[in-house]
Amino acid sequence: MFATKTAVDAAVAAGTFMLTKYKAHSINIMGSDVYSVAQRGLTKEITSKVDYTVDEIIIDVIQKKYPEHNVLTEETGLIDNGSQYTWVVDPLDGSSNFVNHNPFFAVSICLVEGNNPLTAVIYAPVIEEIVVARQGQGCTLNGVKVKVSETKELDQAYIVGCPGGDPNNFRFSEMSYHLNRNIKDFRKMGSAAIESYLVSSGRVDAFVTLNISPWDIAAGALCVEEAGGKVTDFHGNPWNLDKTDVCMSNSYIHSKVLDKVSYLSERQPDYKFNSVL
C-alpha cells in the first residue's frame, strides 16, 4: 500500500540508530543522555538526546519521499504543509525504558488521511520485531500475518496498560485495582506501541490506557483493528486521533473490559487532532 515502504524505511533507520546507542549503554553513563525531564507533561517521563536524533532521522526519510505531507511527532510537534496526509510519529516510545536499559521500546509510525489511519509500522529493535499494518490488508509480525486472541472470558484474560498522559497515577491505580479483581493478570510494559501490538499478535487480550496522545497509539490502533480486534474509548465510541482514554482488545472481551473501566471520571483532552489541516 501507499507509503508502507517509506514507513518501514524510516522505522528501521531510527531503530538501527537506537540499537547502537542502547548497546553502548552502561550503568555509569545512565542518565547522562537525559535531555530534559521538565519538557514532558509528566515528571516521571524522560526525554533522551536519542529521542531528538531519531525524530530527525524519521522526518528526514519521510520528507525526502513525501515533502508535501504533514508530520506530527512527539518531539517536533506539527509540521503543517496543508496536506490531507499526516505522518503521526513517536520516534522513541518507551524513553524511560531506553534510558534505564530496558529492551521494551519501539519506533511508532502511522500515516493517516484525515482521521483515517492508512499504514502503520512499529519496530522494536532490541527484541527484533517489526509489525506492519495496512488498511484492509491485515497485520504482520516479522512478515507473518497475525490475529488477535480468542479469549472470551474476562477471568481468563491477560491485559496490559499504562497511565498514558494522566498527571498522576490515581486513575491508573483505580483502574488497575478493578481490573485485577476480574482478570487473569494485569501488566505494565512501559511502551504503548509494544503493548498495542501485543494485542494484535494475540499475546495479550487487551490494552487500556488513559488520556493518551495520538503519536503513542495511532500505529498500534491500526495494527489491532487489522488483526481483527476492536479499538474504542472507554464508553465504546470509535477511536480517533484526539487525546483520550483508549481500550484495545480482541473484540470478544471488549464490552466486558469497558464495564470495568467506563466509570472512571473523564479528563478533558488537552490535545485535539485537527483532521483538516
C-alpha positions as CSV (number, residue, x, y, z in Angstrom):
1,M,0.0,0.0,0.0
2,F,0.8,3.7,-0.5
3,A,3.8,4.8,1.6
4,T,4.3,1.5,3.5
5,K,7.9,1.2,2.3
6,T,8.7,4.7,3.5
7,A,7.3,3.9,6.9
8,V,9.3,0.8,7.2
9,D,12.5,2.5,5.9
10,A,12.1,5.3,8.5
11,A,11.4,2.9,11.3
12,V,14.3,0.7,10.6
13,A,16.7,3.7,10.2
14,A,15.6,5.1,13.5
15,G,15.6,1.7,15.2
16,T,19.1,0.8,14.0
17,F,20.4,4.1,15.4
18,M,18.7,3.5,18.7
19,L,20.1,-0.1,18.9
20,T,23.7,1.2,18.5
21,K,23.2,3.6,21.4
22,Y,21.4,1.0,23.5
23,K,24.3,-1.5,23.1
24,A,26.8,1.2,24.1
25,H,24.9,2.0,27.3
26,S,26.3,1.2,30.8
27,I,25.2,2.0,34.3
28,N,28.0,4.5,34.6
29,I,26.6,6.7,31.8
30,M,22.9,6.1,32.5
31,G,21.1,9.4,32.9
32,S,23.9,11.4,31.1
33,D,21.8,11.5,27.9
34,V,18.7,12.7,29.7
35,Y,17.8,15.8,27.7
36,S,15.0,17.3,29.8
37,V,12.5,15.9,32.3
38,A,10.7,19.2,32.6
39,Q,9.8,19.4,28.9
40,R,7.4,16.5,29.3
41,G,3.9,16.8,30.8
42,L,4.7,14.1,33.4
43,T,7.8,14.5,35.6
44,K,8.1,10.7,35.7
45,E,8.7,10.7,31.9
46,I,12.2,11.1,30.4
47,T,13.4,12.5,27.1
48,S,16.8,11.5,25.9
49,K,19.0,13.0,23.3
50,V,18.3,9.9,21.3
51,D,14.6,10.8,21.1
52,Y,15.5,14.0,19.2
53,T,18.1,12.4,16.9
54,V,15.7,9.6,15.8
55,D,13.0,12.2,15.4
56,E,15.2,14.0,12.9
57,I,16.1,10.7,11.2
58,I,12.4,9.8,10.7
59,I,11.4,13.3,9.5
60,D,14.3,13.3,7.0
61,V,13.3,9.9,5.5
62,I,9.6,11.0,5.2
63,Q,10.3,14.4,3.8
64,K,12.6,13.2,1.1
65,K,9.9,10.9,-0.2
66,Y,6.8,13.0,0.6
67,P,7.8,16.6,1.2
68,E,4.2,17.8,0.7
69,H,2.9,15.7,3.6
70,N,2.3,17.0,7.2
71,V,4.3,15.4,10.0
72,L,3.2,15.2,13.7
73,T,5.8,13.9,16.1
74,E,6.1,13.9,19.8
75,E,9.3,15.8,19.9
76,T,8.8,18.3,17.0
77,G,5.0,18.8,17.1
78,L,3.1,19.5,13.9
79,I,4.8,20.4,10.6
80,D,1.8,21.7,8.7
81,N,2.1,21.6,4.9
82,G,-1.6,21.8,4.4
83,S,-1.8,18.2,3.2
84,Q,-4.7,15.7,3.7
85,Y,-2.0,13.3,4.7
86,T,-0.2,13.4,8.1
87,W,2.5,11.1,9.5
88,V,1.9,10.6,13.2
89,V,5.2,9.5,14.8
90,D,6.6,8.6,18.2
91,P,10.3,8.3,17.4
92,L,11.1,6.5,20.7
93,D,8.1,5.1,22.5
94,G,9.3,3.9,25.9
95,S,12.0,6.5,26.6
96,S,12.3,5.7,30.2
97,N,12.8,2.0,29.4
98,F,15.5,3.0,26.9
99,V,17.4,5.3,29.4
100,N,17.2,2.5,32.1
101,H,18.5,-0.1,29.6
102,N,15.2,-1.9,29.4
103,P,14.7,-3.5,26.0
104,F,10.9,-2.7,25.7
105,F,11.0,0.4,23.5
106,A,10.0,1.0,19.9
107,V,9.5,3.3,16.9
108,S,5.9,4.0,16.1
109,I,4.9,5.5,12.7
110,C,1.4,5.9,11.2
111,L,0.2,7.6,8.1
112,V,-3.3,9.0,8.3
113,E,-5.6,10.6,5.8
114,G,-7.8,13.0,7.9
115,N,-8.6,10.8,10.9
116,N,-8.3,7.6,8.9
117,P,-5.1,5.5,9.5
118,L,-3.7,4.0,6.3
119,T,-0.4,2.5,7.1
120,A,1.3,1.6,10.4
121,V,4.7,0.3,11.4
122,I,6.1,-0.5,14.9
123,Y,9.7,-1.5,15.2
124,A,11.2,-2.8,18.5
125,P,14.9,-3.2,17.6
126,V,16.2,-5.0,20.7
127,I,13.6,-7.7,20.6
128,E,13.8,-7.8,16.8
129,E,10.2,-7.4,16.0
130,I,8.6,-5.3,13.3
131,V,4.8,-5.0,12.9
132,V,3.2,-3.7,9.7
133,A,-0.5,-3.0,9.2
134,R,-2.2,-1.7,6.1
135,Q,-5.8,-0.6,5.9
136,G,-7.8,-3.6,4.6
137,Q,-4.8,-5.8,4.2
138,G,-4.2,-7.2,7.7
139,C,-1.3,-7.0,10.1
140,T,2.0,-8.9,10.0
141,L,4.7,-9.5,12.7
142,N,8.1,-10.1,11.1
143,G,6.3,-10.9,7.8
144,V,3.9,-13.4,9.2
145,K,0.2,-12.5,9.4
146,V,-1.2,-12.3,12.9
147,K,-4.6,-12.2,14.5
148,V,-5.9,-11.2,17.9
149,S,-6.5,-13.8,20.6
150,E,-9.8,-15.8,21.0
151,T,-10.1,-15.4,24.8
152,K,-13.8,-14.9,25.5
153,E,-13.9,-14.8,29.3
154,L,-12.6,-11.9,31.4
155,D,-11.3,-14.2,34.1
156,Q,-9.0,-15.8,31.6
157,A,-7.7,-12.5,30.1
158,Y,-4.3,-11.0,30.2
159,I,-4.4,-7.2,30.0
160,V,-1.7,-4.7,29.7
161,G,-2.0,-1.0,30.5
162,C,-0.3,2.3,31.1
163,P,-1.3,5.7,32.7
164,G,-0.7,7.5,29.4
165,G,-0.9,11.3,29.8
166,D,-2.6,11.4,33.2
167,P,-0.8,13.8,35.5
168,N,-0.7,11.3,38.4
169,N,-1.3,7.6,39.0
170,F,-4.7,7.9,40.8
171,R,-6.9,6.9,37.9
172,F,-4.5,4.2,36.7
173,S,-4.2,2.7,40.2
174,E,-8.0,2.6,40.5
175,M,-8.3,1.1,37.1
176,S,-5.6,-1.5,37.8
177,Y,-7.3,-2.5,41.1
178,H,-10.7,-3.1,39.5
179,L,-9.3,-5.0,36.5
180,N,-7.0,-7.2,38.7
181,R,-10.0,-8.3,40.6
182,N,-11.7,-9.7,37.5
183,I,-8.9,-10.9,35.1
184,K,-6.1,-13.4,34.9
185,D,-3.4,-10.8,35.2
186,F,-2.6,-7.1,34.6
187,R,0.8,-6.0,33.4
188,K,2.6,-2.7,32.5
189,M,5.3,-2.8,29.8
190,G,6.2,0.9,29.6
191,S,5.7,1.2,25.8
192,A,2.2,1.9,24.4
193,A,3.3,0.8,21.0
194,I,4.5,-2.5,22.2
195,E,1.5,-3.0,24.4
196,S,-0.7,-2.3,21.4
197,Y,0.9,-4.8,19.1
198,L,0.9,-7.5,21.8
199,V,-2.9,-7.3,21.4
200,S,-2.7,-7.5,17.6
201,S,-0.4,-10.6,17.8
202,G,-2.7,-12.4,20.2
203,R,-0.1,-12.4,23.1
204,V,-2.4,-10.4,25.4
205,D,-6.1,-9.9,25.2
206,A,-6.5,-6.2,25.8
207,F,-4.6,-2.9,26.3
208,V,-6.1,0.0,28.3
209,T,-4.5,3.5,28.6
210,L,-5.5,6.9,29.9
211,N,-5.5,10.3,28.3
212,I,-3.2,9.0,25.6
213,S,-1.6,11.1,22.8
214,P,-2.2,10.1,19.2
215,W,1.5,9.5,18.4
216,D,1.6,6.9,21.2
217,I,-1.1,4.7,19.8
218,A,-2.0,5.6,16.2
219,A,0.1,2.8,14.7
220,G,-1.0,0.3,17.3
221,A,-4.6,1.1,16.8
222,L,-4.5,0.2,13.1
223,C,-2.5,-2.9,13.9
224,V,-5.2,-4.1,16.4
225,E,-8.0,-3.3,14.0
226,E,-6.3,-5.0,11.0
227,A,-5.7,-8.1,13.2
228,G,-9.4,-8.4,13.9
229,G,-9.6,-6.5,17.2
230,K,-11.5,-3.5,18.4
231,V,-10.4,0.0,19.5
232,T,-12.7,2.5,21.3
233,D,-12.7,5.0,24.1
234,F,-13.9,3.8,27.5
235,H,-17.5,4.4,26.5
236,G,-17.4,2.4,23.3
237,N,-17.2,5.3,20.9
238,P,-15.0,4.8,17.9
239,W,-11.4,5.7,18.4
240,N,-9.9,8.8,16.8
241,L,-6.8,10.8,17.0
242,D,-7.9,13.1,19.8
243,K,-6.2,12.6,23.2
244,T,-8.4,10.3,25.2
245,D,-8.8,7.1,27.2
246,V,-8.5,4.1,24.9
247,C,-9.2,0.4,25.1
248,M,-7.9,-2.1,22.5
249,S,-9.0,-5.7,22.7
250,N,-9.5,-8.9,20.8
251,S,-13.2,-7.7,20.5
252,Y,-14.6,-10.8,22.3
253,I,-14.0,-9.3,25.8
254,H,-14.2,-5.6,24.8
255,S,-17.6,-4.9,26.3
256,K,-16.6,-6.7,29.5
257,V,-13.4,-4.6,29.9
258,L,-15.4,-1.4,29.3
259,D,-17.8,-2.5,32.0
260,K,-14.8,-2.3,34.4
261,V,-13.3,1.0,33.3
262,S,-16.1,3.2,31.9
263,Y,-16.9,4.5,35.4
264,L,-13.6,6.3,35.6
265,S,-14.0,10.1,35.7
266,E,-13.4,11.9,32.4
267,R,-10.4,14.1,31.8
268,Q,-10.6,17.0,29.3
269,P,-8.3,16.2,26.4
270,D,-5.5,18.8,26.1
271,Y,-4.7,17.8,22.6
272,K,-7.2,17.8,19.7
273,F,-6.2,16.3,16.4
274,N,-7.0,18.7,13.5
275,S,-8.1,16.4,10.7
276,V,-8.5,19.3,8.3
277,L,-5.0,20.9,8.0
